[in-house]
Amino acid sequence: MTLLLEALHLVHDKSFCGILSALGNLLSQILEAKRKANNGALVHQIDPAGAARYAIYGLVITGPVSHYFYQLMEVWMPSTDPLCIVKRLLLDRLVFAPGFLLIFYFVMNILEAKGWRDFEKKMRGSYWTALKMNWKVWTPFQFININFVPVQFRVLFANSVALFWYAYLASVRK
């Protein structure tokens, strides 16, 4: 029964991540089109392939990785540890966030069928900016999430914030 519940949580987390990632990309496209229209520039149609790439990323990467990261964090840093609040936040912000953002850039580069030079260019051009923004935006949310939200709801909580985060990432990677 426990294995079945774990599988259901994972499927839920994956599908929810895929949907919200795609919605974040669509939100970015809509905001960009609105900004261009207000400036009198030519507005292009919505790019469904962009939304599909984000959906794939959310489904294949964000959902499972986040799900298991939160599960493992409970094992590695149980709430009985008096320093677990600090340790969890440091692990998330200094190890998980930079690595996960790097994976995002790499996977999106693959999904966009771009080469290594494009990847390097994106990394040089916007990774550090995106990581600093990640630390600013996500730190208070992750502090609450990893310390006070029950583990089975952490991916859901993070994904409610991620909708806007993916809109930001879609715009900063352009």
C-alpha positions in Angstrom: 0.0 0.0 0.0 2.8 2.4 0.9 4.5 1.7 -2.5 1.2 2.4 -4.3 0.8 5.7 -2.5 4.4 6.7 -3.3 3.7 5.9 -7.0 0.6 8.0 -6.9 2.4 10.9 -5.4 5.1 10.7 -8.0 2.6 10.6 -10.9 0.7 13.5 -9.4 3.9 15.5 -8.9 5.2 14.8 -12.4 1.9 15.7 -14.2 1.4 18.8 -12.1 5.0 19.9 -12.8 4.5 19.4 -16.6 1.3 21.4 -16.7 2.6 24.3 -14.6 5.9 24.5 -16.5 4.0 24.8 -19.8 1.7 27.4 -18.2 4.7 29.4 -17.0 6.1 29.4 -20.5 2.8 30.5 -22.0 2.5 33.3 -19.4 6.0 34.5 -20.4 5.0 34.5 -24.1 1.8 36.4 -23.4 3.6 39.0 -21.2 6.3 39.4 -23.9 3.7 39.8 -26.6 1.8 42.4 -24.5 5.1 44.3 -23.9 5.9 44.3 -27.6 2.4 45.4 -28.6 2.6 48.3 -26.1 5.9 49.4 -27.7 4.5 49.2 -31.2 6.6 46.2 -32.2 5.4 43.3 -34.3 3.8 40.6 -32.1 4.4 36.9 -33.1 1.9 34.1 -32.4 2.2 31.9 -29.3 4.9 29.2 -29.8 3.2 25.9 -28.8 6.6 24.1 -29.2 8.1 26.3 -26.4 5.2 25.4 -24.1 5.7 21.7 -25.0 9.4 21.9 -24.2 8.6 23.3 -20.8 5.9 20.6 -20.2 8.4 17.9 -21.1 10.9 19.4 -18.7 8.4 19.6 -15.9 7.2 16.1 -16.5 10.5 14.3 -17.0 12.9 16.4 -14.8 11.2 18.8 -12.3 8.5 16.4 -11.0 10.7 13.3 -10.3 13.8 15.2 -9.2 11.9 17.5 -6.8 9.8 14.6 -5.5 12.9 12.5 -4.6 14.9 15.4 -3.4 12.3 16.3 -0.8 11.9 12.6 0.2 15.7 12.2 0.6 16.0 15.5 2.5 13.7 14.0 5.2 16.1 11.0 5.5 19.3 13.0 5.4 18.1 15.8 7.7 15.3 14.6 10.0 13.3 17.1 11.9 14.7 15.7 15.1 18.1 17.3 14.2 18.2 20.7 16.0 20.0 22.3 13.1 17.8 20.7 10.4 16.2 24.1 9.5 19.5 25.7 8.6 21.0 22.5 7.0 17.9 22.0 4.8 17.9 25.6 3.6 21.7 25.6 2.9 21.4 22.3 1.0 18.6 23.6 -1.1 20.0 27.0 -1.8 23.7 26.3 -2.2 23.6 22.8 -3.8 20.2 22.0 -5.2 19.3 25.4 -6.7 22.6 25.9 -8.7 22.6 22.3 -10.0 18.9 22.3 -10.8 19.2 25.6 -12.8 22.2 24.1 -14.6 20.2 21.1 -15.6 17.4 23.4 -16.7 19.7 25.2 -19.1 21.2 22.0 -20.4 17.9 20.2 -21.0 16.3 23.2 -22.6 19.3 23.5 -24.9 18.8 19.9 -25.9 15.0 20.2 -26.3 15.6 23.3 -28.5 18.0 21.2 -30.6 20.9 23.7 -30.1 24.6 23.0 -29.9 27.2 23.3 -27.2 28.1 26.9 -28.2 24.5 28.0 -27.7 24.6 26.4 -24.3 27.8 28.1 -23.3 26.4 31.4 -24.6 23.2 31.1 -22.6 25.2 30.1 -19.5 27.5 33.0 -19.8 24.7 35.4 -20.7 22.0 34.6 -18.1 22.9 31.8 -15.7 24.4 33.9 -12.9 21.6 36.5 -13.2 19.0 33.7 -13.0 20.7 32.1 -10.1 20.8 35.3 -8.1 17.2 35.9 -8.9 16.5 32.3 -7.8 18.1 33.0 -4.4 16.1 36.2 -4.0 12.7 34.7 -5.0 12.9 31.2 -3.8 14.7 31.4 -0.5 11.7 32.6 1.6 9.4 30.1 -0.1 11.8 27.2 0.2 12.4 28.1 3.9 8.7 27.6 4.5 8.4 24.6 2.1 11.2 22.4 3.4 10.7 23.2 7.1 6.9 23.5 7.6 5.0 22.0 4.6 4.4 18.2 5.0 6.7 16.3 2.6 3.8 14.9 0.5 2.8 18.5 -0.4 6.2 20.1 -1.0 6.2 19.6 -4.8 2.7 21.1 -4.9 3.7 24.1 -2.8 6.8 24.7 -4.9 4.9 24.4 -8.1 2.5 27.1 -7.2 5.5 29.4 -7.0 7.2 27.8 -10.0 4.4 28.9 -12.4 5.8 32.5 -12.1 9.4 31.3 -11.9 9.1 29.5 -15.2 7.7 32.6 -16.8 10.8 34.5 -15.5 13.1 31.8 -16.8 11.5 31.7 -20.2 12.0 35.4 -20.6 15.6 35.6 -19.2 16.8 32.8 -21.5 15.8 34.7 -24.7 
